[in-house]
Amino acid sequence: MEKKDMALLIEVEDTLADMDEALEQLTGHGHANGEFIKLDNVFDVIYRNSHIVYSGNPEEGQELFFRILMSRNLTPEQRADILMNGTVRV
């Protein structure tokens, strides 16, 4: 996977997180309920294509992965670079 592809997936994940927040406000249920569960596939693709520092360490790596992915103060390109290169470590 190339960095530009990862950045696009991160943009999609951001949009899904926004949608989830709106769904929660409107219905009281987030995307993990019912048919919306299928949206988690984007998260899984990003996770599986991230550096082994994040994807190979279920305890610490996954938490750090999630924090980086949700860091909206960084651009999708910056987050893609970090997640693909493993440049942020505990």
N, C-alpha and C positions, 0 to 999 in steps of 0.2 A: 504494500500500500504506500502511496506517495503522501507527502505532507499535505498537499492541496486536497486530497481525498479525505484525509483525517480531519482537516479543518472544516470541510463541508459537513461531515458527520457531526462534528461538535456543534456547528450552527444548528443542525437539525435537533440535536439533543437540547440545546438552549430553547428552541421553539417548543419542543415537547414539554419541557419543564414549565414554560409559560402557559401552555395549554392545560397542563395538569393543575396548575394553580387556579386557572379560570374554572375548570371543571369542578374543583373542590369548592370554590366559592358558590357556583351555581347549583350544584347537585348534592354537595356534601360527600361526594365520592371522587377520588382521584382516578388516574388512568389505570391503576393496578386493579381496579374493580371491573368485572365483566369483560366485555369485548376490548376495552382499552388496554388490556394487558399486552397485546401484541406490539405496542409501542416500545416495550423494553428491548426489542431486538436491536435497535440502534445502539443502545448502551452496551449490549453484549458485543457487537461488532467493534466498537471503539475499544472496549476492554481487551478483547482477544488480540487486537492489533497494536496494543501498547507495549512498551518496553518491558522486558521480563522483570525489571525492578518492581513494577506495579502488578503485572498479571501473574507473576510467579510466586508472589508472597501473599497468600490469602488474608492474613491478619493485618499487618502493617501496610503492605503495598496497596491493598484494595482501598483502605481508608484514605491514603495519600492520593491515589488515583481519583477517588471521588472528589476530594477537596480541590485538586487541580482542575478537573472537568467542570466543576461548579464555580470556579473563580472567574466571575464575569468581569472583573477588573482587567483581565487579560483578554486579548483578541482570540478568536478561534485559531488563528494561525500560530500565535504564541503558545497556546495550550497544546496544539497538535505537535509543535516542535518539542515541547517538554515531554509529552506523553510518548512520543516516538523515540526520543533520544535518551530518556531516563535521566535528565539533567537535574531534577529535584529529588533529593533523597532525604530520608529521616536521619 
